[in-house]
């Protein structure tokens, strides 16, 4: 199974219009030959190879013999615990080197943060992607759809507090949630 979240959308804003077109074409067709890239964009083969090199470096496409193909999400399993990653709970991490990884939930995502350029988490109520650093978390509620202790992400404090009133747990900001989940994990190992 391929993770259904389209990673390329996160970085599309950093691409030139020509690079966006190439990524959209490869997303639609699956594979593109260098000649097809040249024809679709009106660029020379040398320029096409430079674009391929940059798009590959950014993780937007994969090099294949004679052209490019879609990047298959190798991270269909959690980078921390190995579970299948569900788009409903996904925690997405972009490392300093530009590589991208997925965690199955905020619990594993918070434990895996090190040398990260950015991290996105999924709002438990609305399913929207959020900046992990500005999100609110409910730690150790009665609702545990993935790892234990559960860590659920919310876009604002009020939603997190209302959820905690009904299902228990502690409402924490990003930094405090990182410390809290590590403490609970250390306690469970004794």
C-alpha positions as CSV (number, residue, x, y, z in Angstrom):
1,X,0.0,0.0,0.0
2,X,1.2,3.5,-0.8
3,X,0.7,6.2,1.7
4,X,-2.2,8.2,0.3
5,X,-0.9,11.6,1.4
6,X,0.8,13.2,-1.6
7,X,4.1,14.4,-0.2
8,X,4.8,16.4,-3.4
9,X,2.1,18.9,-2.4
10,X,4.2,20.0,0.6
11,X,7.0,21.2,-1.6
12,X,5.1,22.3,-4.8
13,X,5.3,25.9,-3.6
14,X,9.1,25.8,-3.8
15,X,9.2,24.6,-7.4
16,X,9.4,26.6,-10.6
17,X,6.3,26.5,-12.9
18,X,8.2,24.2,-15.2
19,X,9.2,21.9,-12.3
20,X,5.5,21.8,-11.2
21,X,4.5,20.8,-14.7
22,X,7.0,18.0,-14.8
23,X,5.9,16.7,-11.3
24,X,2.2,16.9,-12.4
25,X,2.9,15.0,-15.6
26,X,4.8,12.2,-13.8
27,X,2.1,12.0,-11.2
28,X,-0.5,11.6,-14.0
29,X,1.5,9.3,-16.3
30,X,3.7,7.3,-13.9
31,X,6.8,7.4,-16.0
32,X,8.2,10.1,-18.3
33,X,11.0,9.8,-20.8
34,X,13.5,12.6,-21.2
35,X,12.1,13.2,-24.7
36,X,8.6,13.6,-23.3
37,X,9.8,16.1,-20.7
38,X,11.5,18.1,-23.5
39,X,8.4,18.0,-25.7
40,X,6.0,19.0,-22.9
41,X,8.2,21.9,-21.6
42,X,10.1,23.0,-24.7
43,X,13.5,22.6,-23.0
44,X,16.7,20.9,-24.3
45,X,17.7,17.4,-23.1
46,X,20.6,19.0,-21.0
47,X,18.1,21.3,-19.2
48,X,15.7,18.3,-18.7
49,X,18.6,16.4,-17.1
50,X,19.2,19.3,-14.7
51,X,15.6,19.5,-13.8
52,X,15.5,15.8,-13.2
53,X,18.5,16.1,-11.0
54,X,16.9,18.8,-8.9
55,X,13.5,17.1,-8.7
56,X,15.2,13.9,-7.6
57,X,17.2,15.8,-5.0
58,X,14.0,17.3,-3.7
59,X,12.3,13.9,-3.5
60,X,9.7,14.8,-6.1
61,X,10.5,12.1,-8.7
62,X,12.6,9.0,-8.9
63,X,15.2,8.4,-11.7
64,X,14.5,5.5,-13.9
65,X,16.4,4.4,-17.1
66,X,15.7,7.0,-19.7
67,X,13.7,9.4,-17.6
68,X,11.7,9.7,-14.3
69,X,8.9,8.0,-12.5
70,X,6.7,8.5,-9.5
71,X,8.3,8.4,-6.1
72,X,6.8,5.4,-4.3
73,X,6.4,6.1,-0.6
74,X,8.7,3.7,1.0
75,X,7.6,5.0,4.3
76,X,4.3,3.1,4.4
77,X,5.4,1.8,7.8
78,X,6.1,3.9,10.8
79,X,9.8,4.9,11.2
80,X,9.6,4.3,14.9
81,X,7.4,1.3,15.6
82,X,6.9,-0.3,12.1
83,X,3.1,-0.1,12.1
84,X,1.2,0.7,8.9
85,X,0.8,4.5,8.5
86,X,-2.8,5.7,8.4
87,X,-3.5,9.1,6.7
88,X,-5.9,9.8,9.6
89,X,-3.1,9.8,12.2
90,X,0.0,10.4,10.1
91,X,2.9,12.4,11.5
92,X,5.1,13.6,8.6
93,X,8.7,14.5,9.1
94,X,11.1,16.3,6.8
95,X,14.8,15.8,7.8
96,X,17.5,18.5,7.4
97,X,18.8,16.6,4.3
98,X,15.4,16.9,2.6
99,X,14.4,13.2,3.1
100,X,10.9,12.6,4.2
101,X,9.6,10.0,6.7
102,X,6.3,9.1,8.2
103,X,5.2,8.0,11.7
104,X,2.0,6.2,12.3
105,X,0.8,8.7,15.0
106,X,1.9,11.7,17.0
107,X,3.3,9.4,19.7
108,X,5.9,7.9,17.4
109,X,6.4,11.2,15.5
110,X,7.3,13.0,18.7
111,X,9.7,10.2,19.7
112,X,11.4,10.3,16.3
113,X,12.1,14.0,16.1
114,X,15.8,14.7,15.7
115,X,17.5,17.0,13.2
116,X,14.2,17.8,11.6
117,X,13.6,20.7,9.2
118,X,9.8,20.5,9.5
119,X,7.1,18.2,10.9
120,X,3.4,17.9,10.1
121,X,0.8,16.1,12.1
122,X,-2.8,15.3,11.5
123,X,-5.6,17.0,13.4
124,X,-7.5,14.1,15.1
125,X,-10.9,15.8,14.8
126,X,-10.7,17.3,11.3
127,X,-8.0,15.2,9.5
128,X,-6.2,18.3,8.3
129,X,-2.4,18.7,8.3
130,X,-1.0,20.9,10.9
131,X,2.5,22.3,11.7
132,X,3.6,19.9,14.5
133,X,5.4,22.7,16.4
134,X,2.3,24.9,16.8
135,X,-0.2,22.0,17.5
136,X,-1.7,20.9,20.7
137,X,-1.6,17.4,22.0
138,X,-3.7,15.2,24.3
139,X,-1.4,12.7,26.0
140,X,-2.7,9.4,27.5
141,X,-6.4,9.8,26.8
142,X,-8.8,6.9,27.0
143,X,-8.9,7.0,23.1
144,X,-6.0,5.0,21.8
145,X,-6.3,4.4,18.0
146,X,-2.6,3.6,17.6
147,X,0.3,3.5,20.0
148,X,0.2,3.7,23.7
149,X,0.3,6.0,25.5
150,X,-1.9,7.7,23.0
151,X,-0.9,11.1,21.7
152,X,-3.6,12.9,19.6
153,X,-3.0,16.1,17.7
154,X,-5.3,19.2,17.6
155,X,-5.1,22.5,15.8
156,X,-6.0,24.6,18.8
157,X,-6.0,24.3,22.6
158,X,-9.8,24.6,23.0
159,X,-10.4,21.5,20.9
160,X,-7.8,19.6,22.8
161,X,-9.2,20.7,26.1
162,X,-12.8,19.7,25.1
163,X,-11.5,16.4,24.0
164,X,-9.6,15.8,27.2
165,X,-12.7,16.7,29.2
166,X,-14.6,13.9,27.6
167,X,-11.9,11.3,27.2
168,X,-9.2,12.2,29.8
169,X,-5.6,12.9,29.1
170,X,-3.3,15.8,29.5
171,X,-3.3,18.8,27.1
172,X,0.2,19.8,26.2
173,X,2.0,22.1,23.7
174,X,4.6,20.7,21.3
175,X,7.7,20.9,23.6
176,X,5.9,19.6,26.7
177,X,4.3,16.7,24.7
178,X,7.8,15.6,23.5
179,X,9.0,15.5,27.1
180,X,5.8,13.9,28.4
181,X,5.7,11.0,25.9
182,X,9.4,10.3,26.6
183,X,8.8,10.2,30.3
184,X,5.8,7.9,30.0
185,X,7.8,5.6,27.7
186,X,10.7,5.5,30.2
187,X,8.2,4.6,33.0
188,X,6.7,1.8,31.0
189,X,10.1,0.1,30.4
190,X,10.7,-0.3,34.2
